[in-house]
Amino acid sequence: MKSEWQLPGAVRDRQSITSDWMPTGLSLLDGVVLREARNVVKANGRLTELFRRDWFAGDEVVDQVFQVVLHPGGVSAWHAHDSTTDRLFVTEGSMKLVLYDGRSDSGTHRQINELHLSIHRPTLVVVPPGVWHGVQNTGTEPAALLNMVDRAYQYDNPDHWRLPPDTEEIPYQFHRATDALA
């Protein structure tokens, strides 16, 4: 039943978030873990825990930590690993992380997750081997992504596989830099 104030063509929003602030309809790829962190507001700024082994089984190893900074609209895609687990955390700005399950033995084979990450709701994302992923800065300022991998990059034999951002092998297209900011 329409109220008198409603205009023709108006439609009600679909539910996009639950009462505990989790996105609706998000079915994570097998092995992908989201661990929301909390900012601790202090008199001089904020403190955020990015990773703790006791958040998981307690046997996780961090062998290398590195940071990627993307310009507004910048894309880093697609890449996957044979045996390395990525642990991604946006430390500055806002990014879109897209995951594609390339593992033929996975229950979520060929499925996609699109996650929006930022410093406003800090979240650690664990990406298992065999899951293709790419990131795009969705803000108007540079954005930074920290990666805490379980196996350090091997310069002489990288466990790093790449496809171009516009590959036809993955049914997802990143928008051009100018489109991403619209």
VMD Tcl script that draws the C-alpha trace (Angstrom):
set ca {
  {0.00 0.00 0.00}
  {1.41 3.35 -1.03}
  {1.42 6.34 1.23}
  {0.37 9.70 -0.18}
  {3.95 11.04 -0.07}
  {5.38 8.28 -2.29}
  {6.14 9.15 -5.86}
  {5.45 6.86 -8.83}
  {8.22 4.31 -9.38}
  {9.57 4.43 -5.81}
  {10.73 1.03 -4.54}
  {11.67 -0.08 -1.04}
  {15.35 -0.82 -0.37}
  {16.26 -4.50 -0.07}
  {17.88 -5.55 3.19}
  {21.65 -5.24 2.77}
  {22.83 -5.72 6.36}
  {21.75 -7.73 9.41}
  {21.08 -6.40 12.90}
  {24.65 -7.36 13.88}
  {25.96 -5.34 10.90}
  {26.98 -8.24 8.69}
  {26.20 -8.00 4.95}
  {23.22 -10.12 3.86}
  {23.60 -12.64 1.09}
  {27.37 -12.94 1.56}
  {28.42 -16.55 1.27}
  {32.19 -16.63 1.63}
  {34.33 -18.83 -0.56}
  {35.58 -22.01 1.12}
  {38.57 -21.22 3.34}
  {38.14 -17.43 3.19}
  {37.95 -15.91 6.66}
  {36.84 -12.41 7.67}
  {37.96 -11.21 11.09}
  {36.60 -7.81 11.99}
  {38.90 -5.79 14.20}
  {38.03 -2.80 16.33}
  {39.66 0.56 16.60}
  {40.58 1.60 20.10}
  {40.15 5.37 20.26}
  {42.87 6.97 22.36}
  {43.49 10.56 23.41}
  {46.25 10.81 20.81}
  {44.69 8.80 17.95}
  {43.69 5.15 17.53}
  {45.12 1.67 17.95}
  {44.01 -1.29 15.82}
  {45.13 -4.89 16.18}
  {45.70 -6.25 12.68}
  {46.53 -9.88 13.41}
  {46.79 -12.24 16.39}
  {47.53 -15.95 16.17}
  {45.00 -16.65 18.93}
  {42.21 -15.35 16.66}
  {42.66 -18.59 14.73}
  {43.96 -22.04 15.66}
  {47.10 -20.54 17.17}
  {49.50 -22.11 14.68}
  {49.41 -19.44 11.98}
  {52.79 -18.18 10.82}
  {53.60 -14.74 9.49}
  {56.76 -15.06 7.39}
  {56.69 -11.68 5.62}
  {54.74 -8.42 5.86}
  {54.47 -5.96 3.00}
  {52.28 -3.04 1.97}
  {50.75 -2.11 -1.38}
  {49.61 1.48 -2.00}
  {47.20 2.13 -4.87}
  {46.35 5.50 -6.40}
  {42.65 6.43 -6.59}
  {40.95 3.99 -8.97}
  {44.12 1.90 -9.20}
  {43.75 -1.87 -9.69}
  {46.05 -4.72 -8.77}
  {44.56 -7.88 -10.31}
  {44.50 -10.83 -10.79}
  {46.84 -13.00 -8.73}
  {46.79 -16.31 -6.84}
  {49.20 -18.63 -5.06}
  {49.78 -22.37 -5.13}
  {50.77 -22.69 -1.46}
  {50.86 -19.20 0.10}
  {48.06 -17.82 2.28}
  {47.49 -14.06 2.08}
  {46.17 -12.11 5.05}
  {44.98 -8.72 3.82}
  {44.17 -5.63 5.87}
  {43.37 -2.13 4.57}
  {45.37 0.32 6.68}
  {44.48 3.52 4.83}
  {41.60 4.55 2.59}
  {38.97 2.30 1.00}
  {39.35 -0.69 -1.31}
  {37.28 -3.29 -3.07}
  {38.66 -6.84 -2.77}
  {37.32 -9.35 -5.28}
  {37.90 -13.08 -4.79}
  {37.37 -15.83 -7.38}
  {37.55 -19.50 -6.43}
  {39.69 -21.26 -9.01}
  {39.95 -24.52 -7.01}
  {38.14 -27.31 -8.87}
  {37.82 -29.38 -5.66}
  {36.18 -26.56 -3.70}
  {32.48 -26.38 -2.82}
  {32.54 -22.74 -3.98}
  {34.41 -23.38 -7.28}
  {33.92 -20.52 -9.77}
  {32.10 -18.33 -7.24}
  {32.96 -14.68 -6.57}
  {33.06 -12.57 -3.40}
  {33.18 -8.78 -3.63}
  {34.19 -7.18 -0.33}
  {34.41 -3.48 0.48}
  {37.12 -2.75 3.04}
  {38.23 0.42 4.76}
  {39.79 1.85 7.88}
  {36.31 2.72 9.11}
  {35.46 -0.93 9.74}
  {38.82 -2.68 9.96}
  {38.76 -6.29 8.78}
  {41.40 -8.96 8.26}
  {40.70 -11.15 5.22}
  {42.40 -14.54 4.97}
  {42.75 -15.69 1.36}
  {43.74 -19.36 0.94}
  {45.90 -20.74 -1.89}
  {44.06 -21.21 -5.20}
  {41.74 -18.24 -4.72}
  {42.34 -15.55 -7.33}
  {42.07 -12.03 -5.99}
  {42.34 -8.42 -7.02}
  {41.97 -5.07 -5.30}
  {40.89 -1.63 -6.42}
  {41.15 1.68 -4.59}
  {37.58 3.00 -4.41}
  {38.44 6.30 -2.73}
  {39.74 9.67 -3.84}
  {43.07 9.42 -1.97}
  {45.80 6.77 -2.04}
  {44.81 3.58 -0.18}
  {47.14 1.11 1.55}
  {46.79 -2.65 1.91}
  {48.96 -4.67 4.28}
  {49.65 -8.34 3.51}
  {50.91 -10.72 6.19}
  {51.76 -13.90 4.27}
  {52.60 -17.28 5.77}
  {55.40 -17.85 3.23}
  {57.86 -15.13 2.26}
  {58.18 -14.23 -1.41}
  {60.80 -16.45 -3.04}
  {62.69 -14.19 -5.45}
  {64.13 -17.11 -7.47}
  {60.90 -19.14 -7.63}
  {57.83 -16.96 -6.91}
  {54.60 -18.63 -5.77}
  {52.74 -15.84 -7.54}
  {50.54 -16.43 -10.57}
  {49.00 -13.57 -12.56}
  {46.23 -12.83 -15.02}
  {45.42 -9.39 -16.49}
  {42.60 -7.37 -14.86}
  {40.42 -7.82 -17.96}
  {40.91 -11.58 -18.35}
  {37.99 -13.56 -19.73}
  {38.91 -16.44 -17.39}
  {37.28 -14.69 -14.41}
  {33.68 -13.45 -14.77}
  {34.29 -10.07 -13.19}
  {35.34 -6.72 -14.62}
  {37.00 -3.97 -12.63}
  {35.85 -0.50 -13.64}
  {38.30 1.91 -15.19}
  {39.88 4.37 -12.75}
  {37.52 7.15 -13.85}
  {34.46 4.89 -13.42}
  {35.54 3.73 -9.95}
  {35.26 7.22 -8.53}
  {31.84 7.98 -9.99}
}
mol new
graphics top color blue
foreach p $ca { graphics top sphere $p radius 0.5 }
foreach p [lrange $ca 0 end-1] q [lrange $ca 1 end] { graphics top cylinder $p $q radius 0.2 }
display resetview
